[in-house]
Amino acid sequence: MRQTVDRIVDEPRWVLCPGCTTPVYGKRWRRNLSVCPECGRYTALSAVERLTQLVDDGRYEQLDLEARSEDPLQFVDTVPYPARLVQARARTGLDEAVLCARATVEGVPVVLAVMDFRFLGGSLGSAVGELITLAAEVALAGRTPLVIVSASGGARMQEGVLSLMQMAKTAAALAQLDEAGVLTVSLVTDPTFGGVAASFATLCDVILAEPGARLGFAGRRVIEQTIRQQLPAEFQTAEFLLERGVVDRIVPRPRLRTELGRLLRAATDADRPVGDARPVGAGRSSHSGRPEPGEGLVRDPGRLPEADAWEQVRRARDLTRPTTLDYLATAFVDFQELHGDRISGDCPSVVGGTAWLDGRPVMVIGQQKGHTAAELSQRNFGMPMPSGYRKAARLMRLAEKLRLPVVTLVDTPGAYPGADAEEQGQAVAIAENLRLMALLTVPVVTVIIGEGGSGGALALAVANRVLAFSSAVYSVISPEGCAAILWKDPAAAPRAAAALRVGSRDLLRLGVVDAVVVEPDGGTGADPLAAADALRRALADSLGELRQLTGPQLRADRRARFRQYGSALTVESELRTMSQPRR
């Protein structure tokens, strides 16, 4: 291994911001991590600068990997390719356009591959592809998370089709890490285009981006020339892509190490005993001590009072009830939201990400409504689009890879019924989630925290344990919809609610839910902190039971749970048919 590398020490006395042209004192510029303190413009970092900013104490150990670019095509444009390589090495002090190292981030060991745009535009040649692949293999051997920092104009033209092959080569290396359950994180910096964007930069489990970073396959100029249209100024920026579900988070440079550390801890601490390597305050909330098994849970429907079904619907829809985001701030610790379905968008009606519960990392996914008219409108009244269900599916697949339990919080009147949702495959998105959840080999616990509406709710509720708050409801259709169809009168909604048996007592009697979480006096909205504590204890109890099961047992348990519905009726009907005399 090479010598441990320390922080760079040479810095210019003054720096002229390329954005606002303001001269900034060099030490101030460096303290601000090469972000202009006047206009906020992000300037490019060298690979060494990036590493010293990201890793603990600015110290890393460069991996001793051998890979150097050759000239397979004997390529010559205005300058022979070998001469360009010599110039790039002299200018950057690097052997190639990527620097690979081993270090710690917030105390978690990690392998890093950091690209340097100064080296032939960070282009992806055979040596770069080899180095990134070797770094992935080092991460695989040590089961250590891999972080890739991209900065590239695309594939290296001087190596022709061999540079193209590096896209497939690096993709295969990341696939091996997927199979092994090793976390991969991409940090997109400006610019990241072409073959890099279409391979390892967007194949990682989590994609972080710096503000304003541009990411795309084709460059802006090429697109404008092809379609003969003027593109918007924000096109291909991180902010533009976050809205369209491509990146998970935009993280300012000063917070990158902290945000990265939170991700790494959640991925690496999943199997550690309670009490080891968890964030400060994780998993204790307002409840003192360990929860007693079954505390606050009712499993006998006889212990629940009879309730007017329509009144229960109204309580479930009460805007004072805590939402998913409220519970994420109170019942869980250190929630880190991840965005986007990587296909079409980032539905605001579904939120999800890693968090800590009872001292262990989990993946939490829930539907989000709101408390005010503005929040409800912003969150589409908690009615997910297909992108919301696909985002949930992506996070569940990540949980499966990292062996994280999945917790889902259901609160929706149903999936969004608009024309655009149908065009984007709403039915397919829901169906895919049902199948995916049936296949998961990690614990899955669902809690209906308010309204459980039809298939839009079930798409997040194929779980080993399904719980419901005592004022929650769960139904195949809204009472209003049922009344309009069967009674031909929406005013018959209270009658429909009673007929549908939507309340928690009937849900427990029918076996649709496994237990009911008792709400504080006046409901969850009257005492949100007590409700959050009850939720946390119920989840800890359920996950504690499931932790004893193996992956195949968890899958079998979930399948058996849903296999039972209607099975007794089917057998009974078949016996009646057999007992009738033949004609």
N, C-alpha and C positions, 0 to 999 in steps of 0.2 A: 504493500500500500504506500501511497505517496504521503508526504508530510502533511500534517494538519495545517489548513490554511487559515490565517487570521484576517481580520478586517483590513480593507485597503486603507492606506494612510495618505496617499497623495490626492489633493483636491485643488481645483482652481480657486484663485482668490475671489474672483467674481464670475457669476454665471448669468448669461443673457437668456431670459425665458424666450423660447421659440414661439410662444403663443402671444403674449402681450408685450414682448421686447423690453420688459422691465429688468434692469440689472439687479441681481440678488447676491448678497455676500455669500461666498462659497460655503462657509461653515453653517450658515442658516439654511442654505439650499440642501446641504447634506442632512442636517437635522430634520428637515421636512421631507426626507426620503425622495429627493429629486422631484417633488411636486411643487409647482410655483405657489408661494404663499400669497401672491397677489391675485392671480386669475384662476388658480386651481388646475392648471394644465399639467397633465402627467407626461413626463419625458421618459424615454426608453432607458432601461438599465442594462448594464453588461451582465453576463452570467454570474460573475464573481460578486457584483453588487447585489444582484437578486438573492443569491445564496446567503450572503451575510445579513441581509434584512430578514429573511424567512426563518433561519435556524437559530437555535438557542445560543446566545453569547456570540453569534456571528462566526461560529467555528464548525467546520465540516471536514470530512476526510474524503478526498477525491478517490473515486474508484479506479483501480489500476486495470483499465480495459484497453485492449489493443484494437484499433480500427482507424485506418487512414484512407483518405480518398485516393483513388487511382484515376487514370485517364483512359477508360476502356474504349471510348469512341475516337480518341485522338482529336478531340474537339477544339476548333479554333474559330473565334469570331474576331473581334478587334484585338483581343489578347488571348494567347493560348491558355487553355484551362490550367495546366500546371503552374503557369505564372500567376494566375489569379489566386490559386491556393497559397502560393508563397506570400503574396501580398497580404492576403487575409490573415495568415498566421502571424506575420510580422505586426500587423495593425492591432490584432486582438490579444496576442499572447496565448491563444488557444490552438489546439491541434485541429479542432473541428467546430462546427456550429452548435454543439451541445456539450455541456459539462455535466458529468454524472458524479454523484457524491452520496455519502452516507452521513447522517447527522441525527439530531433529535429536534423535534418541534413541540414545545410545551411539555418536554420530558418524554415524548413518545418517539421511539426509533423509527426512522423513515429513510427510504431511498429516494433521491431526487434526480431528475434529468431536466436540466435548465438550458433552454435554447438562447443563443446570442445572435440578435439580428445583424450585428456588425459583420459577422462572418458570412459573406456572400448572401446577405438578406435572409439569414437563417434558413437557407434552402435545404430541402430534404434530399440528400444524396445517399449513396450506399453506406458510407461510413456513419452518417447520422442515424440511419435506420438500424445499422448494426449496434451502435452504442445504446440506443433506446431499447432495443431488444435485449442486449446484455444486461442493462439496468433492470429490466423486467425479470430476467432470469435470476439476478441477484435477489430481488425482492421475493421471488417465488421460493428460492432456496431457504431464505430466512423467515418466510411468511411475514414479511414486513411491508407495510403500506407503501405504495409507489405514488409519488407526486411528479407530474410532468408540467413544466412551465413552458408554454409555447410562445414563439415570436418568429414568424416565418412568412415569406412571400409565396411559398409553395414548393413544388418539386424542383430539383436542380436540373435545368435543361441540359447542362453540359454532360450529364450522364445518361441522357435519353431515357429509353424505356426501363433501364435498370433502376432509375430513381422511382419510377412508377411502381415497381415491384415492392418498394419499401413500405408502401401503404398497406399491402396485404401482409407483409412480414410482421410489421409492428401490431397490426390488428390481431394476428394469430397469437402474438406474445401476450397481449392483454386478455385474450380469450382464455389462456392458461391460468392467468390470475383469477379470472371469473370462476373457473372450475375449482380452484383451490380456496375460494372464499377470501381472497386478499383484496382489501380496499384499494381502489385507484382514484386519484383526484387530479383533475386537469385545472390548471390556472391559465386562463386565456389573457394574454397581454397584447398590446397593440403593436403591429398588426398580426393577425393569424389567418392565412388564406391558403387556398389550393389544396394540395395533397395532405398537408398537415391538418388542416381543418376537416378534411374528409377522412381522417383516420384517427390517430391516437388522441388528438385534441378534443374530439367529441365522443370518443368511445369510453371514456372513464365513467365510473359510477356517479361522481359528482363533478359538475362543471362550475367553477368559480370564475369570475371575470373582474378585471379592474374597471373602474368607471371610464366610459368612453372607448373601451377597447373594441376594435373592429374584428369581426369574424365572418368568414364566408368562403364559399368555394370559388366563385368567380369574382374578380375585382369590379369595383364600381364602374370604371371606365369601360371595361369589356361589356358589362351588362347594358350600359347606356348606349353604346355603339350598336349592340345587337338588337335591342328592342326599340331604339330611337325614341327614348323617353327620358325626361329628367327625373332622377330619383330624389326622394326627400333627404334633407340634410342628415337626419338621424339614421338613415338606412345602414344596416349591418353593424350598428353599434351595440354594445352590451345592453343598453337600455331598451333598444328596439327588439333585441332578441329575447330579453327577459319576458316581455309582454307576449311573445309568440312561443313561449315554452321551451326555448332552446337551452338556456342556461339556468342554473339553480339559484345562484346568488351573485349580486354585484357587491364586491367588498372593497372599501377604500384601502389604500396601501398601508396606512398605519395599523389597520385591524387584521391584516392578512394572517399574521402568525397566530393570533388568538383564535380566529375563526377556523383556521386549519387545525389547530390543536384540539378544538372541540370535536371536530369530525373524527380525528384520529383516535381520540379517547373512546368515543362511542363505538368505533369499529374494533378496537383492540381490547376493550374491557368487558365484552359481552359475557365471557365465560369465567370472569374472576369472582371470587367470593364477595358477598356483601361486605362493604367497608374498605375494599381495596381500590385505589386509584379512581375515586369518583370526585366530581366537582364538589366544592364546598357547599354544604347544606343540602346535598342531593337526597331526596327521598324521605324527608322527615315532615315537611309541611307543618301544620299546627298540631298534629297528633304526637303525643309523647310515647316513645317505646314501640315495640313491635306490635302489629295488629294481631288480635286473637282470631283464630280461624272462624269464619262465618260471622264475625262481628258486623252488625248493621245490615245483614242480608236475611231476607225471608224466603224460604224455600217451600213453605206450606201455604197454599192459597187460602186455607181456612183462617190464617192469621191476619189476612188483609181484609179491611172493611169493604162492604158493598159500596160502590160509588156510581153516581149517575154518569153514564157514558159520555154524554154531550158535555157535561161539566168537565170531565177529565180531558176531553179534546181541547176545550178552552184553556185549561191550565197548562197543557202540554205546549200550546202555542203562545203562552204569555211571554211578552217581550222582556219581562224582567228576569226570566230564567237565564242562568249562566250559559254562555255559548261555548263552542269548542275552544276558541281562543282564550276565553276566560278560564276554563279549566286547565289549559296548557300553562297559564301563568300562575295557577294556584295549586293544582293537584300534582303537577309535574315540575321538574327542575331543568333549567338549561335547555329549553326547547330551541332547536335550530331549524328554521323552516327551509325546506327545499322546494323549488318551483319547477313547473313545466312538465309536459308529457313528451318532450323532445320531438314532437311531430307537428302539432298545430297550435298549441296555446297553453295558457296557464289559467285554468278556470278558478275564479276567486271563491266559488262556492265550496271548494275542497281545499283544505289546508293539511299539510303533513310535513313530517321531518323527524329527526332524532330528538330524544329527550331522555331524562332519567326519572325512574320511578322506583321508590323503595331501594335506592342504592344501585340500581342496574339500568343499563341503557335499553331503550325500547324504540320501536318505530311507531309513531302515533299519526293516525290519519282520521280526519273528521270533517263533517259538513258544517259550514259556517253560515249563520243567518245574520244576526245583528240585533241591536236594541233600538235603533232609531230608523226613521224613514230613509235617511241618507245611507246608513249602513246596509239596510235591507236591499236597497237599490243597487249599491255597489257590489253586494254579494249575490245578486240575482235571487234574493229571497231564499237562499239555501238550496236552490234547484240546480244541480250540476249539469254542465254540458258534457259531451263525450270526452273532451280534453281533461275534465276533472276526474273521470273514472280511469282514464289512461294514466294520468299522473299518479293516482292511487295505486294502480297496477305496477307502475315503475318502482314506486317506493316499497311495495310489498316484495317485488323481486329482489330489490336491494337488501331488504331485511332477511330474506331467505339466504342470500349469499353470505351475509355477515353473521347469520345465526342470531338475529335479534327478534325477540317476541314482537308481535304486531298487536297494537291496541287501536280499535276503531270506535269513534264516537258518532252516533247516528242522530241527526236532527234535520230532517228534510220533509217537505210536503210531497216530494217526488222528483224524479228526473225532469229536467226542463223539456217541455213538450213543443218547442218551437220548430219551425220549418228548417232553420239552419242546423239545429241539433239532429234532425232526421237526416239531412244531407250529409252530415259528418259521421253517421253511423251510430246513433244513440243505442239502438237495440244491440248491435254487435259489441259495443263497449261494455254494456252491462253484462251481456252473456260471457264475454271473455273474463270479466272479474269473477263471476260465479265459478267458472272452471278453475281459474288460477287459485282462488282461495281454497278450493277443494283439494288442490295439489300441494299446498304449502306443508313443509315439515318443521315449522317453528310454531310455538304456541300462538293462538289467535283468540283474543277476547274482545267482544263487542259490548258496548253499553249504549242503550237507547236513552239519550239524555233529554229528549223532548218528543219530537214527532217522527215516527217511522213510517214514511209513506211509500208503499208499494215496492216495485222493483228498484226504484231509485235508492231505497234504504237497504234492501237485501244485497245490493251490489257491494256493500261494505260490511255485511253481517253474516257471511258464511264462516262461522267461528266455532271453536271448541266449546266456548262458554258464551252465552248471550244473556246479558243482564239488562234490566230496565229500571229506571227510577220509578217510584210509586205513582207519579202523576204522568208518566210517559204513555204514549199510545203507539200502536203498531197495527197496520191494516193493509189489505190488498188494494184498497182505493180510499180516497177521502170520503167522509160521510156525505159531503155535498155532491160529489160525483156519483156515488151510489144512489142517492136520492133522486138525482136528475135522470138517471138511467132506468131505475126500477119503479120509482114512485111518480116519475115524470114531474117532479116538483122539488126544486132545491130546498124549499122550506121544510121538507121532511128530513133534513139532515140529522136532527136529534134522534128521530126514530131509526134512521139508518145506522147511526153510531151504536145504538143499543143492540140492533140486530147483528152488527158486524163483530161485537164483542171485542172492542179495541183496547179496553183498559188492562192495566197490569195484572189485576186479579185473574181475569180470564186468560190472559197470555200465559200466566204461570200454570193455571189449571190445564190448559191445552198442551203444555210442554214446549211452547214456542220460545219462552225464556226459561232459563235455569234458576234464576233467583231475582228477587226484587230488592233494589237498594232503597232503604227507607229515607224519605226526605225529611229535612228539619221542619218544625212547626211552621206553617204558613207557606211551605213549598221552598224549592231551591232558590228562588229569587228573593225570599225573605231573609235568608242567611247563606249567601254564596260561599263563604269560607267553610261553614259546616258541611255544605253540600260537597265542596271540593274534597274535604277530608273523608267524607263517606265514600266518595268515588275512589279516592286513592286506596283506602283500606279494602274496598271490594275488589279492585283490580289486583292488589297485592295478594289477596287471598286466592283469587282464581289462578293467577300466574304461578303462585306457590304450588298449587295442586298439579298444574300442567308441567311444571319443571321436572317432575319425576318421570315423565314419559319420553321415550325416544322419538326421533323424527318419524319413522314409519308408524309408530303407535299414535302419534298426534294426528297424522293424516287419517289413519283408520278410525280414530275416535270421532273426528269431524265428519267423515263419511257416514258412520253409523248414526250419528246424531240426526242427520238430515234424511237418512234412509228410512227412519221410523215413521215419518209423517205419511199417514194414509195406509200404512202396511197392514194394520189390524183391520181396518175397514175393508181392505181388499180381500183378505183371507176370509172374513166373515161373509162377505158377499159371495165369494166362491163356494163356501160351504152351503149357503142357502140355495144356490143354483144346483149344486150336486144333490141336495135332499129332495128337490122337486121331482115328481113322477114324470117319466118320459111320455110323450104323446105318440 
